[in-house]
Amino acid sequence: MEENLEFIQELVVLYGVKILMALVIFIIGKWIVKKISNGIEKLMQKNEVDPAIRNFSGSIIYYTLLVFVCIAALGQLGIQTASFVAIVGAAGLAVGLALQGSLSNFAAGVLLLIFRPFKVGDFVEIAGTSGVIQSIQIFTTELNTPDNKKVIVPNGGVISGNIVNYSANDTRRVDLVFGIGYSDDIDSAKKVIEGILKADKRVLEIPEATVAVVELADSSVNFVCRPWVKTADYWGVYFDLTEAVKKAFDSNGISIPFPQQDVHMHQVESATYA
């Protein structure tokens, strides 16, 4: 009986010390990992790194280092960590194959957060959809269309296609085409368009606007009108110029022709045969 009690005491002492050391390793290791991840986040904040990247990077670093702490604690208990790591690796491979599409979206989200081709509030065209970016998540990107529809695009689709960011630059060029009749005076029409551009304070002086004949079409002589404006004024200038040119042409007797065709009819005398 005494021998059994001594044996039990030895086991308690032996494994109690191991369990205590494992707990100490885990607690201290977790504290150190938290300090490291917080330190990296503060360093990123000091360098004015985007909040989304800071939070994501901090989480990845924290959980990655925490895995090593857990392995060290398990090793202190006498568990064969090599086999444990192999099991975790095999499980990770199986999960990765099962979630291949999600992982590709995850990887694409990481690239979007690192390279930042657009930010929240930008008007963009991605994956065949145009709208204002509302949020950039790890797996998806959310945007609102001009008619206020919420669209959620997988990040894999964003990265795999062209990204058009209409808000990236401070200025944009407005491209308009106006047609006049062949009987109308080209110089007069050009002066009318140039006068409208000079009167609009939203039109930038530099770069200089282009007003020129671009095409001799079937029914009209077409002018190209290309003023430069601030990005925020694009649609306002686009709509206002279209209306102003129409009214100015009407006031100055300049016609805006519509497609038409001249049909010539010829009478053919029928031949009489005997």
Secondary structure, DSSP 8 states (H G I E B T S, - for coil): -HHHHHHHHHHHHHHHHHHHHHHHHHHHHHHHHHHHHHHHHHHHHHTT--HHHHHHHHHHHHHHHHHHHHHHHHHHTT--HHHHHHHHHHHHHHHHHHTHHHHHHHHHHHHHHHH-SS-TT-EEEETTEEEEEEEE-SSEEEEE-TT--EEEEEHHHHHHS-EEETTSSSEEE--EEEEE-TTS-HHHHHHHHHHHHHH-TTB-SSS--EEEEEEE-SS-EEEEEE-EEEGGGHHHHHHHHHHHHHHHHHHTT---------------------
